[in-house]
């Protein structure tokens, strides 16, 4: 059986992190499924989803790393073409990817002790973002 749960969140852009673990857990609980997998997906070219230890030091470290790898002030051909100034956000999102898949057993996500599901918006302006959680299981 396939069940789809969707929610939205507002983000500020510019490496705005959101812990979405509880929203995903809620979707799993409401799905009626006991065991399976949940794929968490952002339909966006300037945001990403991954798992992290969601604490302020790690988030700051991650933001610093992203600035080193894909600096906001860098020169991006995307900006030359579209003049929207968010070339850096597309590169960051592509590096991390738009989704993560997490197994669940007995209606519980099988995340590690400190592991959380994080949504990251890299765009250069605030946005309202849909998040899709699609579950397959029994």
N, CA, C and O atoms as a Tinker XYZ file with bonds, in Angstrom:
   552  protein
     1  N      0.837000   -1.167000    0.000000    73     2
     2  CA     0.000000    0.000000    0.000000    64     1     3
     3  C      0.893000    1.246000    0.000000    63     2     4     5
     4  O      1.954000    1.264000    0.625000    81     3
     5  N      0.454000    2.261000   -0.696000    73     3     6
     6  CA     1.170000    3.540000   -0.759000    64     5     7
     7  C      0.275000    4.622000   -0.165000    63     6     8     9
     8  O     -0.882000    4.772000   -0.559000    81     7
     9  N      0.819000    5.368000    0.780000    73     7    10
    10  CA     0.106000    6.468000    1.434000    64     9    11
    11  C      0.949000    7.734000    1.277000    63    10    12    13
    12  O      2.165000    7.702000    1.463000    81    11
    13  N      0.305000    8.832000    0.938000    73    11    14
    14  CA     1.022000   10.105000    0.798000    64    13    15
    15  C      0.509000   11.104000    1.819000    63    14    16    17
    16  O     -0.697000   11.313000    1.955000    81    15
    17  N      1.431000   11.709000    2.526000    73    15    18
    18  CA     1.150000   12.757000    3.520000    64    17    19
    19  C      1.890000   14.000000    3.043000    63    18    20    21
    20  O      3.028000   13.904000    2.583000    81    19
    21  N      1.262000   15.155000    3.149000    73    19    22
    22  CA     1.917000   16.395000    2.714000    64    21    23
    23  C      1.697000   17.478000    3.756000    63    22    24    25
    24  O      0.642000   17.543000    4.386000    81    23
    25  N      2.700000   18.326000    3.931000    73    23    26
    26  CA     2.570000   19.497000    4.790000    64    25    27
    27  C      3.379000   20.629000    4.183000    63    26    28    29
    28  O      4.182000   20.410000    3.275000    81    27
    29  N      3.169000   21.832000    4.681000    73    27    30
    30  CA     3.898000   22.994000    4.189000    64    29    31
    31  C      4.626000   23.668000    5.340000    63    30    32    33
    32  O      4.238000   23.563000    6.504000    81    31
    33  N      5.694000   24.362000    4.974000    73    31    34
    34  CA     6.375000   25.177000    5.965000    64    33    35
    35  C      6.845000   26.468000    5.307000    63    34    36    37
    36  O      7.087000   26.519000    4.101000    81    35
    37  N      6.966000   27.484000    6.107000    73    35    38
    38  CA     7.480000   28.768000    5.639000    64    37    39
    39  C      8.951000   28.844000    5.991000    63    38    40    41
    40  O      9.361000   28.488000    7.096000    81    39
    41  N      9.737000   29.311000    5.040000    73    39    42
    42  CA    11.176000   29.405000    5.288000    64    41    43
    43  C     11.674000   30.795000    4.908000    63    42    44    45
    44  O     11.045000   31.520000    4.137000    81    43
    45  N     12.817000   31.136000    5.472000    73    43    46
    46  CA    13.429000   32.448000    5.226000    64    45    47
    47  C     14.444000   32.398000    4.095000    63    46    48    49
    48  O     14.892000   33.443000    3.623000    81    47
    49  N     14.816000   31.189000    3.648000    73    47    50
    50  CA    15.870000   31.057000    2.656000    64    49    51
    51  C     17.231000   31.252000    3.296000    63    50    52    53
    52  O     17.348000   31.291000    4.520000    81    51
    53  N     18.265000   31.376000    2.462000    73    51    54
    54  CA    19.632000   31.629000    2.924000    64    53    55
    55  C     20.076000   30.636000    3.995000    63    54    56    57
    56  O     20.534000   31.040000    5.063000    81    55
    57  N     19.943000   29.345000    3.716000    73    55    58
    58  CA    20.376000   28.276000    4.621000    64    57    59
    59  C     19.481000   28.195000    5.864000    63    58    60    61
    60  O     19.967000   28.061000    6.987000    81    59
    61  N     18.198000   28.279000    5.645000    73    59    62
    62  CA    17.228000   28.177000    6.734000    64    61    63
    63  C     16.945000   26.696000    6.996000    63    62    64    65
    64  O     16.417000   25.996000    6.132000    81    63
    65  N     17.301000   26.227000    8.197000    73    63    66
    66  CA    17.149000   24.830000    8.581000    64    65    67
    67  C     15.836000   24.629000    9.342000    63    66    68    69
    68  O     15.435000   25.481000   10.136000    81    67
    69  N     15.175000   23.506000    9.097000    73    67    70
    70  CA    13.966000   23.138000    9.828000    64    69    71
    71  C     14.039000   21.664000   10.199000    63    70    72    73
    72  O     14.321000   20.816000    9.352000    81    71
    73  N     13.785000   21.365000   11.460000    73    71    74
    74  CA    13.680000   19.987000   11.908000    64    73    75
    75  C     12.257000   19.528000   11.617000    63    74    76    77
    76  O     11.311000   20.000000   12.248000    81    75
    77  N     12.102000   18.619000   10.674000    73    75    78
    78  CA    10.760000   18.178000   10.265000    64    77    79
    79  C     10.454000   16.756000   10.740000    63    78    80    81
    80  O      9.500000   16.134000   10.271000    81    79
    81  N     11.253000   16.252000   11.658000    73    79    82
    82  CA    11.079000   14.880000   12.135000    64    81    83
    83  C      9.677000   14.649000   12.687000    63    82    84    85
    84  O      9.055000   13.638000   12.361000    81    83
    85  N      9.167000   15.551000   13.507000    73    83    86
    86  CA     7.855000   15.324000   14.125000    64    85    87
    87  C      6.732000   15.309000   13.088000    63    86    88    89
    88  O      5.774000   14.550000   13.230000    81    87
    89  N      6.838000   16.138000   12.048000    73    87    90
    90  CA     5.820000   16.121000   10.999000    64    89    91
    91  C      5.843000   14.798000   10.231000    63    90    92    93
    92  O      4.796000   14.263000    9.866000    81    91
    93  N      7.052000   14.277000    9.989000    73    91    94
    94  CA     7.169000   12.988000    9.304000    64    93    95
    95  C      6.631000   11.875000   10.204000    63    94    96    97
    96  O      5.898000   11.002000    9.738000    81    95
    97  N      6.991000   11.900000   11.491000    73    95    98
    98  CA     6.474000   10.905000   12.436000    64    97    99
    99  C      4.954000   10.928000   12.467000    63    98   100   101
   100  O      4.316000    9.876000   12.512000    81    99
   101  N      4.375000   12.116000   12.444000    73    99   102
   102  CA     2.922000   12.247000   12.447000    64   101   103
   103  C      2.317000   11.584000   11.208000    63   102   104   105
   104  O      1.300000   10.896000   11.301000    81   103
   105  N      2.941000   11.792000   10.057000    73   103   106
   106  CA     2.469000   11.149000    8.829000    64   105   107
   107  C      2.515000    9.642000    8.917000    63   106   108   109
   108  O      1.585000    8.961000    8.484000    81   107
   109  N      3.596000    9.112000    9.479000    73   107   110
   110  CA     3.721000    7.655000    9.643000    64   109   111
   111  C      2.635000    7.149000   10.588000    63   110   112   113
   112  O      1.982000    6.145000   10.301000    81   111
   113  N      2.442000    7.824000   11.693000    73   111   114
   114  CA     1.435000    7.404000   12.671000    64   113   115
   115  C      0.028000    7.397000   12.074000    63   114   116   117
   116  O     -0.762000    6.497000   12.359000    81   115
   117  N     -0.283000    8.386000   11.256000    73   115   118
   118  CA    -1.626000    8.515000   10.678000    64   117   119
   119  C     -1.830000    7.643000    9.442000    63   118   120   121
   120  O     -2.960000    7.491000    8.976000    81   119
   121  N     -0.770000    7.077000    8.915000    73   119   122
   122  CA    -0.862000    6.332000    7.656000    64   121   123
   123  C     -1.633000    5.027000    7.768000    63   122   124   125
   124  O     -2.193000    4.556000    6.779000    81   123
   125  N     -1.671000    4.438000    8.953000    73   123   126
   126  CA    -2.269000    3.125000    9.110000    64   125   127
   127  C     -1.306000    1.993000    8.793000    63   126   128   129
   128  O     -1.643000    0.823000    8.968000    81   127
   129  N     -0.107000    2.334000    8.326000    73   127   130
   130  CA     0.908000    1.333000    8.030000    64   129   131
   131  C      1.687000    1.001000    9.297000    63   130   132   133
   132  O      1.858000    1.856000   10.166000    81   131
   133  N      2.153000   -0.224000    9.403000    73   131   134
   134  CA     2.924000   -0.656000   10.571000    64   133   135
   135  C      4.415000   -0.661000   10.257000    63   134   136   137
   136  O      5.212000   -0.102000   11.012000    81   135
   137  N      4.794000   -1.287000    9.152000    73   135   138
   138  CA     6.192000   -1.405000    8.745000    64   137   139
   139  C      6.328000   -0.964000    7.295000    63   138   140   141
   140  O      5.457000   -1.236000    6.469000    81   139
   141  N      7.433000   -0.280000    6.993000    73   139   142
   142  CA     7.652000    0.139000    5.612000    64   141   143
   143  C      8.774000    1.150000    5.512000    63   142   144   145
   144  O      9.673000    1.206000    6.351000    81   143
   145  N      8.693000    1.943000    4.466000    73   143   146
   146  CA     9.660000    3.022000    4.277000    64   145   147
   147  C      8.910000    4.311000    3.990000    63   146   148   149
   148  O      7.834000    4.308000    3.391000    81   147
   149  N      9.505000    5.415000    4.433000    73   147   150
   150  CA     8.962000    6.744000    4.176000    64   149   151
   151  C     10.007000    7.523000    3.388000    63   150   152   153
   152  O     11.151000    7.660000    3.822000    81   151
   153  N      9.608000    8.027000    2.239000    73   151   154
   154  CA    10.475000    8.907000    1.463000    64   153   155
   155  C      9.975000   10.330000    1.677000    63   154   156   157
   156  O      8.804000   10.634000    1.454000    81   155
   157  N     10.880000   11.187000    2.111000    73   155   158
   158  CA    10.563000   12.578000    2.391000    64   157   159
   159  C     11.183000   13.403000    1.272000    63   158   160   161
   160  O     12.392000   13.331000    1.051000    81   159
   161  N     10.367000   14.193000    0.557000    73   159   162
   162  CA    10.782000   14.835000   -0.684000    64   161   163
   163  C     10.369000   16.298000   -0.713000    63   162   164   165
   164  O      9.256000   16.644000   -0.317000    81   163
   165  N     11.272000   17.156000   -1.185000    73   163   166
   166  CA    10.944000   18.553000   -1.434000    64   165   167
   167  C     10.929000   18.799000   -2.941000    63   166   168   169
   168  O     11.955000   18.622000   -3.599000    81   167
   169  N      9.789000   19.203000   -3.500000    73   167   170
   170  CA     9.721000   19.468000   -4.935000    64   169   171
   171  C     10.252000   20.875000   -5.234000    63   170   172   173
   172  O      9.494000   21.787000   -5.563000    81   171
   173  N     11.549000   21.020000   -5.113000    73   171   174
   174  CA    12.188000   22.322000   -5.247000    64   173   175
   175  C     13.616000   22.135000   -5.716000    63   174   176   177
   176  O     14.279000   21.176000   -5.323000    81   175
   177  N     14.093000   23.035000   -6.548000    73   175   178
   178  CA    15.479000   22.984000   -7.018000    64   177   179
   179  C     16.424000   23.806000   -6.156000    63   178   180   181
   180  O     17.621000   23.868000   -6.436000    81   179
   181  N     15.896000   24.444000   -5.099000    73   179   182
   182  CA    16.745000   25.275000   -4.242000    64   181   183
   183  C     16.620000   24.904000   -2.766000    63   182   184   185
   184  O     16.954000   25.703000   -1.891000    81   183
   185  N     16.138000   23.694000   -2.492000    73   183   186
   186  CA    16.086000   23.214000   -1.112000    64   185   187
   187  C     16.476000   21.747000   -1.096000    63   186   188   189
   188  O     16.568000   21.103000   -2.141000    81   187
   189  N     16.705000   21.226000    0.109000    73   187   190
   190  CA    17.180000   19.852000    0.241000    64   189   191
   191  C     16.636000   19.228000    1.521000    63   190   192   193
   192  O     16.164000   19.919000    2.424000    81   191
   193  N     16.715000   17.901000    1.571000    73   191   194
   194  CA    16.340000   17.155000    2.768000    64   193   195
   195  C     17.439000   16.145000    3.053000    63   194   196   197
   196  O     17.926000   15.465000    2.150000    81   195
   197  N     17.823000   16.056000    4.321000    73   195   198
   198  CA    18.838000   15.098000    4.743000    64   197   199
   199  C     18.584000   14.734000    6.199000    63   198   200   201
   200  O     17.587000   15.157000    6.784000    81   199
   201  N     19.483000   13.951000    6.780000    73   199   202
   202  CA    19.438000   13.690000    8.218000    64   201   203
   203  C     20.692000   14.290000    8.844000    63   202   204   205
   204  O     21.773000   14.269000    8.254000    81   203
   205  N     20.525000   14.823000   10.043000    73   203   206
   206  CA    21.621000   15.463000   10.774000    64   205   207
   207  C     21.386000   15.316000   12.273000    63   206   208   209
   208  O     20.295000   14.958000   12.717000    81   207
   209  N     22.422000   15.597000   13.031000    73   207   210
   210  CA    22.220000   15.834000   14.460000    64   209   211
   211  C     21.808000   17.292000   14.551000    63   210   212   213
   212  O     22.630000   18.189000   14.359000    81   211
   213  N     20.552000   17.528000   14.840000    73   211   214
   214  CA    19.971000   18.868000   14.752000    64   213   215
   215  C     20.274000   19.657000   16.030000    63   214   216   217
   216  O     19.450000   19.735000   16.942000    81   215
   217  N     21.468000   20.234000   16.070000    73   215   218
   218  CA    21.850000   21.089000   17.201000    64   217   219
   219  C     22.595000   22.289000   16.647000    63   218   220   221
   220  O     23.174000   22.209000   15.563000    81   219
   221  N     22.591000   23.389000   17.365000    73   219   222
   222  CA    23.056000   24.675000   16.842000    64   221   223
   223  C     24.505000   24.656000   16.352000    63   222   224   225
   224  O     24.808000   25.281000   15.335000    81   223
   225  N     25.399000   23.963000   17.041000    73   223   226
   226  CA    26.793000   23.904000   16.610000    64   225   227
   227  C     26.940000   23.197000   15.277000    63   226   228   229
   228  O     27.664000   23.664000   14.398000    81   227
   229  N     26.254000   22.070000   15.123000    73   227   230
   230  CA    26.326000   21.334000   13.867000    64   229   231
   231  C     25.714000   22.140000   12.732000    63   230   232   233
   232  O     26.251000   22.154000   11.625000    81   231
   233  N     24.603000   22.809000   12.993000    73   231   234
   234  CA    23.961000   23.614000   11.950000    64   233   235
   235  C     24.882000   24.749000   11.504000    63   234   236   237
   236  O     24.980000   25.032000   10.310000    81   235
   237  N     25.555000   25.397000   12.449000    73   235   238
   238  CA    26.509000   26.460000   12.115000    64   237   239
   239  C     27.687000   25.900000   11.320000    63   238   240   241
   240  O     28.131000   26.514000   10.350000    81   239
   241  N     28.188000   24.744000   11.727000    73   239   242
   242  CA    29.286000   24.100000   10.992000    64   241   243
   243  C     28.864000   23.767000    9.570000    63   242   244   245
   244  O     29.624000   23.973000    8.624000    81   243
   245  N     27.658000   23.256000    9.425000    73   243   246
   246  CA    27.161000   22.874000    8.115000    64   245   247
   247  C     26.996000   24.100000    7.213000    63   246   248   249
   248  O     27.348000   24.070000    6.033000    81   247
   249  N     26.458000   25.168000    7.784000    73   247   250
   250  CA    26.293000   26.405000    7.016000    64   249   251
   251  C     27.651000   26.955000    6.570000    63   250   252   253
   252  O     27.791000   27.420000    5.439000    81   251
   253  N     28.649000   26.901000    7.457000    73   251   254
   254  CA    29.997000   27.360000    7.115000    64   253   255
   255  C     30.589000   26.501000    5.992000    63   254   256   257
   256  O     31.201000   27.031000    5.064000    81   255
   257  N     30.413000   25.194000    6.070000    73   255   258
   258  CA    30.905000   24.300000    5.026000    64   257   259
   259  C     30.248000   24.625000    3.681000    63   258   260   261
   260  O     30.932000   24.700000    2.660000    81   259
   261  N     28.942000   24.816000    3.677000    73   259   262
   262  CA    28.243000   25.137000    2.430000    64   261   263
   263  C     28.736000   26.456000    1.841000    63   262   264   265
   264  O     28.815000   26.596000    0.620000    81   263
   265  N     29.061000   27.405000    2.679000    73   263   266
   266  CA    29.591000   28.682000    2.189000    64   265   267
   267  C     30.968000   28.476000    1.561000    63   266   268   269
   268  O     31.312000   29.158000    0.596000    81   267
   269  N     31.748000   27.558000    2.086000    73   267   270
   270  CA    33.060000   27.267000    1.503000    64   269   271
   271  C     32.931000   26.538000    0.162000    63   270   272   273
   272  O     33.716000   26.776000   -0.755000    81   271
   273  N     31.955000   25.665000    0.056000    73   271   274
   274  CA    31.790000   24.842000   -1.144000    64   273   275
   275  C     31.030000   25.590000   -2.246000    63   274   276   277
   276  O     31.392000   25.501000   -3.419000    81   275
   277  N     29.997000   26.314000   -1.875000    73   275   278
   278  CA    29.159000   27.041000   -2.838000    64   277   279
   279  C     28.803000   28.401000   -2.244000    63   278   280   281
   280  O     27.692000   28.610000   -1.757000    81   279
   281  N     29.767000   29.321000   -2.293000    73   279   282
   282  CA    29.618000   30.644000   -1.671000    64   281   283
   283  C     28.516000   31.456000   -2.339000    63   282   284   285
   284  O     28.346000   31.413000   -3.558000    81   283
   285  N     27.777000   32.192000   -1.526000    73   283   286
   286  CA    26.731000   33.061000   -2.063000    64   285   287
   287  C     27.312000   34.095000   -3.022000    63   286   288   289
   288  O     26.688000   34.425000   -4.031000    81   287
   289  N     28.499000   34.608000   -2.716000    73   287   290
   290  CA    29.114000   35.664000   -3.522000    64   289   291
   291  C     29.844000   35.133000   -4.751000    63   290   292   293
   292  O     30.410000   35.914000   -5.517000    81   291
   293  N     29.840000   33.829000   -4.948000    73   291   294
   294  CA    30.536000   33.252000   -6.090000    64   293   295
   295  C     29.889000   33.632000   -7.418000    63   294   296   297
   296  O     28.770000   34.144000   -7.456000    81   295
   297  N     30.609000   33.373000   -8.500000    73   295   298
   298  CA    30.069000   33.636000   -9.833000    64   297   299
   299  C     29.403000   32.365000  -10.360000    63   298   300   301
   300  O     30.029000   31.308000  -10.430000    81   299
   301  N     28.138000   32.481000  -10.724000    73   299   302
   302  CA    27.364000   31.340000  -11.208000    64   301   303
   303  C     26.767000   31.667000  -12.569000    63   302   304   305
   304  O     26.127000   32.705000  -12.738000    81   303
   305  N     26.971000   30.794000  -13.528000    73   303   306
   306  CA    26.417000   30.972000  -14.876000    64   305   307
   307  C     24.890000   31.040000  -14.828000    63   306   308   309
   308  O     24.271000   31.712000  -15.653000    81   307
   309  N     24.286000   30.348000  -13.868000    73   307   310
   310  CA    22.833000   30.402000  -13.693000    64   309   311
   311  C     22.379000   31.852000  -13.493000    63   310   312   313
   312  O     21.368000   32.273000  -14.055000    81   311
   313  N     23.126000   32.605000  -12.697000    73   311   314
   314  CA    22.771000   34.007000  -12.450000    64   313   315
   315  C     22.919000   34.841000  -13.726000    63   314   316   317
   316  O     22.123000   35.748000  -13.971000    81   315
   317  N     23.936000   34.535000  -14.539000    73   315   318
   318  CA    24.114000   35.245000  -15.801000    64   317   319
   319  C     22.905000   35.042000  -16.706000    63   318   320   321
   320  O     22.459000   35.963000  -17.389000    81   319
   321  N     22.391000   33.834000  -16.695000    73   319   322
   322  CA    21.268000   33.521000  -17.581000    64   321   323
   323  C     19.937000   34.066000  -17.073000    63   322   324   325
   324  O     19.169000   34.651000  -17.837000    81   323
   325  N     19.663000   33.875000  -15.778000    73   323   326
   326  CA    18.341000   34.199000  -15.238000    64   325   327
   327  C     18.305000   35.480000  -14.408000    63   326   328   329
   328  O     17.224000   36.012000  -14.157000    81   327
   329  N     19.451000   35.982000  -13.980000    73   327   330
   330  CA    19.541000   37.239000  -13.215000    64   329   331
   331  C     18.728000   37.203000  -11.913000    63   330   332   333
   332  O     18.198000   38.224000  -11.476000    81   331
   333  N     18.636000   36.023000  -11.307000    73   331   334
   334  CA    17.869000   35.918000  -10.067000    64   333   335
   335  C     18.750000   35.773000   -8.826000    63   334   336   337
   336  O     18.238000   35.753000   -7.707000    81   335
   337  N     20.055000   35.673000   -9.008000    73   335   338
   338  CA    20.981000   35.690000   -7.881000    64   337   339
   339  C     20.970000   34.467000   -6.998000    63   338   340   341
   340  O     21.546000   34.501000   -5.910000    81   339
   341  N     20.336000   33.379000   -7.421000    73   339   342
   342  CA    20.277000   32.211000   -6.545000    64   341   343
   343  C     21.030000   30.998000   -7.090000    63   342   344   345
   344  O     20.694000   29.857000   -6.772000    81   343
   345  N     22.036000   31.247000   -7.903000    73   343   346
   346  CA    22.841000   30.143000   -8.423000    64   345   347
   347  C     23.439000   29.294000   -7.317000    63   346   348   349
   348  O     23.478000   28.068000   -7.422000    81   347
   349  N     23.904000   29.934000   -6.264000    73   347   350
   350  CA    24.479000   29.214000   -5.124000    64   349   351
   351  C     23.474000   28.259000   -4.503000    63   350   352   353
   352  O     23.843000   27.169000   -4.069000    81   351
   353  N     22.210000   28.654000   -4.456000    73   351   354
   354  CA    21.194000   27.808000   -3.822000    64   353   355
   355  C     20.914000   26.554000   -4.646000    63   354   356   357
   356  O     20.645000   25.492000   -4.084000    81   355
   357  N     20.975000   26.668000   -5.960000    73   355   358
   358  CA    20.794000   25.496000   -6.813000    64   357   359
   359  C     21.946000   24.504000   -6.627000    63   358   360   361
   360  O     21.721000   23.295000   -6.568000    81   359
   361  N     23.164000   25.009000   -6.535000    73   359   362
   362  CA    24.330000   24.142000   -6.345000    64   361   363
   363  C     24.240000   23.429000   -4.993000    63   362   364   365
   364  O     24.463000   22.221000   -4.912000    81   363
   365  N     23.917000   24.169000   -3.938000    73   363   366
   366  CA    23.804000   23.565000   -2.610000    64   365   367
   367  C     22.727000   22.486000   -2.574000    63   366   368   369
   368  O     22.939000   21.406000   -2.024000    81   367
   369  N     21.571000   22.785000   -3.162000    73   367   370
   370  CA    20.475000   21.815000   -3.165000    64   369   371
   371  C     20.855000   20.563000   -3.949000    63   370   372   373
   372  O     20.520000   19.451000   -3.541000    81   371
   373  N     21.553000   20.736000   -5.075000    73   371   374
   374  CA    21.951000   19.586000   -5.883000    64   373   375
   375  C     22.965000   18.710000   -5.150000    63   374   376   377
   376  O     22.950000   17.488000   -5.301000    81   375
   377  N     23.838000   19.319000   -4.362000    73   375   378
   378  CA    24.820000   18.547000   -3.606000    64   377   379
   379  C     24.159000   17.645000   -2.566000    63   378   380   381
   380  O     24.594000   16.512000   -2.364000    81   379
   381  N     23.127000   18.132000   -1.914000    73   379   382
   382  CA    22.485000   17.364000   -0.847000    64   381   383
   383  C     21.336000   16.497000   -1.337000    63   382   384   385
   384  O     21.116000   15.409000   -0.804000    81   383
   385  N     20.614000   16.949000   -2.324000    73   383   386
   386  CA    19.517000   16.176000   -2.878000    64   385   387
   387  C     18.165000   16.524000   -2.272000    63   386   388   389
   388  O     18.087000   17.067000   -1.170000    81   387
   389  N     17.099000   16.205000   -3.009000    73   387   390
   390  CA    15.756000   16.603000   -2.599000    64   389   391
   391  C     15.028000   15.628000   -1.681000    63   390   392   393
   392  O     13.896000   15.891000   -1.276000    81   391
   393  N     15.672000   14.489000   -1.344000    73   391   394
   394  CA    14.914000   13.510000   -0.557000    64   393   395
   395  C     15.813000   12.634000    0.290000    63   394   396   397
   396  O     17.025000   12.549000    0.090000    81   395
   397  N     15.166000   11.988000    1.243000    73   395   398
   398  CA    15.793000   10.964000    2.067000    64   397   399
   399  C     14.731000    9.899000    2.335000    63   398   400   401
   400  O     13.544000   10.212000    2.433000    81   399
   401  N     15.154000    8.658000    2.452000    73   399   402
   402  CA    14.231000    7.560000    2.746000    64   401   403
   403  C     14.604000    6.963000    4.098000    63   402   404   405
   404  O     15.769000    6.667000    4.363000    81   403
   405  N     13.586000    6.792000    4.951000    73   403   406
   406  CA    13.790000    6.272000    6.304000    64   405   407
   407  C     12.836000    5.099000    6.520000    63   406   408   409
   408  O     11.628000    5.247000    6.334000    81   407
   409  N     13.359000    3.937000    6.911000    73   407   410
   410  CA    12.469000    2.817000    7.248000    64   409   411
   411  C     11.697000    3.122000    8.539000    63   410   412   413
   412  O     12.150000    3.893000    9.384000    81   411
   413  N     10.521000    2.496000    8.667000    73   411   414
   414  CA     9.807000    2.548000    9.944000    64   413   415
   415  C      9.351000    1.136000   10.310000    63   414   416   417
   416  O      8.976000    0.340000    9.449000    81   415
   417  N      9.394000    0.851000   11.605000    73   415   418
   418  CA     9.037000   -0.456000   12.156000    64   417   419
   419  C      8.098000   -0.209000   13.324000    63   418   420   421
   420  O      8.393000    0.607000   14.197000    81   419
   421  N      6.977000   -0.902000   13.347000    73   419   422
   422  CA     5.971000   -0.702000   14.399000    64   421   423
   423  C      5.578000    0.765000   14.518000    63   422   424   425
   424  O      5.450000    1.299000   15.620000    81   423
   425  N      5.390000    1.407000   13.368000    73   423   426
   426  CA     4.977000    2.814000   13.268000    64   425   427
   427  C      6.013000    3.794000   13.808000    63   426   428   429
   428  O      5.680000    4.952000   14.062000    81   427
   429  N      7.265000    3.360000   13.991000    73   427   430
   430  CA     8.325000    4.224000   14.511000    64   429   431
   431  C      9.437000    4.359000   13.479000    63   430   432   433
   432  O      9.912000    3.361000   12.937000    81   431
   433  N      9.851000    5.595000   13.208000    73   431   434
   434  CA    10.990000    5.810000   12.323000    64   433   435
   435  C     12.226000    5.175000   12.943000    63   434   436   437
   436  O     12.390000    5.219000   14.162000    81   435
   437  N     13.083000    4.597000   12.146000    73   435   438
   438  CA    14.269000    3.910000   12.659000    64   437   439
   439  C     15.488000    4.833000   12.641000    63   438   440   441
   440  O     16.574000    4.419000   12.235000    81   439
   441  N     15.313000    6.061000   13.072000    73   439   442
   442  CA    16.410000    7.023000   13.136000    64   441   443
   443  C     17.330000    6.694000   14.300000    63   442   444   445
   444  O     16.899000    6.119000   15.300000    81   443
   445  N     18.602000    7.063000   14.166000    73   443   446
   446  CA    19.561000    6.889000   15.250000    64   445   447
   447  C     19.252000    7.833000   16.402000    63   446   448   449
   448  O     18.410000    8.722000   16.277000    81   447
   449  N     19.927000    7.640000   17.511000    73   447   450
   450  CA    19.670000    8.392000   18.732000    64   449   451
   451  C     19.656000    9.904000   18.516000    63   450   452   453
   452  O     18.765000   10.583000   19.026000    81   451
   453  N     20.612000   10.442000   17.781000    73   451   454
   454  CA    20.715000   11.893000   17.588000    64   453   455
   455  C     20.305000   12.330000   16.186000    63   454   456   457
   456  O     20.419000   13.505000   15.836000    81   455
   457  N     19.837000   11.398000   15.402000    73   455   458
   458  CA    19.517000   11.677000   14.000000    64   457   459
   459  C     18.120000   12.276000   13.858000    63   458   460   461
   460  O     17.144000   11.746000   14.389000    81   459
   461  N     18.045000   13.381000   13.136000    73   459   462
   462  CA    16.790000   14.056000   12.858000    64   461   463
   463  C     16.677000   14.268000   11.349000    63   462   464   465
   464  O     17.680000   14.240000   10.635000    81   463
   465  N     15.465000   14.478000   10.873000    73   463   466
   466  CA    15.242000   14.778000    9.463000    64   465   467
   467  C     15.206000   16.296000    9.324000    63   466   468   469
   468  O     14.434000   16.979000    9.997000    81   467
   469  N     16.056000   16.809000    8.438000    73   467   470
   470  CA    16.183000   18.255000    8.293000    64   469   471
   471  C     15.832000   18.696000    6.876000    63   470   472   473
   472  O     16.274000   18.099000    5.895000    81   471
   473  N     15.035000   19.747000    6.792000    73   471   474
   474  CA    14.755000   20.449000    5.546000    64   473   475
   475  C     15.628000   21.692000    5.552000    63   474   476   477
   476  O     15.726000   22.382000    6.567000    81   475
   477  N     16.259000   21.977000    4.428000    73   475   478
   478  CA    17.126000   23.148000    4.314000    64   477   479
   479  C     16.734000   23.938000    3.085000    63   478   480   481
   480  O     16.714000   23.405000    1.976000    81   479
   481  N     16.423000   25.206000    3.281000    73   479   482
   482  CA    16.082000   26.081000    2.156000    64   481   483
   483  C     17.266000   26.995000    1.887000    63   482   484   485
   484  O     17.697000   27.743000    2.764000    81   483
   485  N     17.785000   26.929000    0.677000    73   483   486
   486  CA    18.970000   27.700000    0.300000    64   485   487
   487  C     18.646000   28.904000   -0.575000    63   486   488   489
   488  O     19.543000   29.684000   -0.894000    81   487
   489  N     17.385000   29.076000   -0.971000    73   487   490
   490  CA    17.060000   30.150000   -1.904000    64   489   491
   491  C     17.388000   31.513000   -1.303000    63   490   492   493
   492  O     17.681000   31.617000   -0.112000    81   491
   493  N     17.338000   32.553000   -2.128000    73   491   494
   494  CA    17.715000   33.891000   -1.678000    64   493   495
   495  C     16.506000   34.750000   -1.330000    63   494   496   497
   496  O     16.555000   35.977000   -1.421000    81   495
   497  N     15.429000   34.097000   -0.935000    73   495   498
   498  CA    14.236000   34.813000   -0.480000    64   497   499
   499  C     13.328000   33.859000    0.287000    63   498   500   501
   500  O     13.452000   32.642000    0.150000    81   499
   501  N     12.425000   34.396000    1.085000    73   499   502
   502  CA    11.477000   33.533000    1.804000    64   501   503
   503  C     10.553000   32.804000    0.838000    63   502   504   505
   504  O     10.257000   33.281000   -0.257000    81   503
   505  N     10.111000   31.639000    1.278000    73   503   506
   506  CA     9.217000   30.814000    0.453000    64   505   507
   507  C      8.294000   30.003000    1.364000    63   506   508   509
   508  O      8.582000   29.788000    2.541000    81   507
   509  N      7.187000   29.565000    0.787000    73   507   510
   510  CA     6.356000   28.537000    1.408000    64   509   511
   511  C      6.632000   27.266000    0.627000    63   510   512   513
   512  O      6.467000   27.228000   -0.593000    81   511
   513  N      7.052000   26.224000    1.334000    73   511   514
   514  CA     7.495000   24.993000    0.682000    64   513   515
   515  C      6.599000   23.819000    1.044000    63   514   516   517
   516  O      6.310000   23.595000    2.220000    81   515
   517  N      6.159000   23.071000    0.041000    73   515   518
   518  CA     5.471000   21.805000    0.338000    64   517   519
   519  C      6.503000   20.711000    0.597000    63   518   520   521
   520  O      7.561000   20.677000   -0.030000    81   519
   521  N      6.183000   19.837000    1.514000    73   519   522
   522  CA     7.003000   18.662000    1.801000    64   521   523
   523  C      6.098000   17.442000    1.619000    63   522   524   525
   524  O      5.002000   17.375000    2.176000    81   523
   525  N      6.576000   16.486000    0.832000    73   523   526
   526  CA     5.796000   15.290000    0.548000    64   525   527
   527  C      6.440000   14.111000    1.260000    63   526   528   529
   528  O      7.643000   13.881000    1.140000    81   527
   529  N      5.632000   13.371000    1.997000    73   527   530
   530  CA     6.077000   12.143000    2.660000    64   529   531
   531  C      5.274000   11.010000    2.037000    63   530   532   533
   532  O      4.063000   10.913000    2.236000    81   531
   533  N      5.951000   10.161000    1.286000    73   531   534
   534  CA     5.261000    9.034000    0.675000    64   533   535
   535  C      5.745000    7.749000    1.337000    63   534   536   537
   536  O      6.942000    7.469000    1.401000    81   535
   537  N      4.779000    6.979000    1.828000    73   535   538
   538  CA     5.076000    5.768000    2.589000    64   537   539
   539  C      4.609000    4.538000    1.830000    63   538   540   541
   540  O      3.519000    4.519000    1.259000    81   539
   541  N      5.441000    3.525000    1.833000    73   539   542
   542  CA     5.109000    2.238000    1.250000    64   541   543
   543  C      5.274000    1.205000    2.357000    63   542   544   545
   544  O      6.305000    1.171000    3.029000    81   543
   545  N      4.278000    0.377000    2.545000    73   543   546
   546  CA     4.408000   -0.616000    3.607000    64   545   547
   547  C      3.175000   -1.479000    3.753000    63   546   548   549
   548  O      2.333000   -1.597000    2.864000    81   547
   549  N      3.123000   -2.077000    4.938000    73   547   550
   550  CA     2.013000   -2.995000    5.250000    64   549   551
   551  C      1.421000   -2.664000    6.596000    63   550   552
   552  O      0.479000   -3.322000    7.035000    81   551
